[in-house]
């Protein structure tokens, strides 16, 4: 037995709600949305974490100078 409630929400309503969020909450929400809809994004995060753990990263200063 499903307890989900289905309802129509317009894109404009979603955009208005997201715009009304505090900046930090909006950033977290958008990152979660991208992660939930993009397997490529999640894979890139996994790869970046592996590279970091393996020491295959350079600091901003090393890449762009101090």
Rosetta blueprint (number, residue, H / E / L):
1 X L
2 X L
3 X L
4 X L
5 X L
6 X L
7 X L
8 X L
9 X L
10 X L
11 X H
12 X H
13 X H
14 X H
15 X H
16 X H
17 X H
18 X H
19 X H
20 X L
21 X L
22 X L
23 X H
24 X H
25 X H
26 X H
27 X H
28 X H
29 X H
30 X H
31 X H
32 X H
33 X H
34 X H
35 X H
36 X H
37 X H
38 X L
39 X H
40 X H
41 X H
42 X H
43 X H
44 X H
45 X H
46 X H
47 X H
48 X H
49 X H
50 X H
51 X H
52 X H
53 X H
54 X L
55 X L
56 X L
57 X L
58 X L
59 X L
60 X H
61 X H
62 X H
63 X H
64 X H
65 X L
66 X L
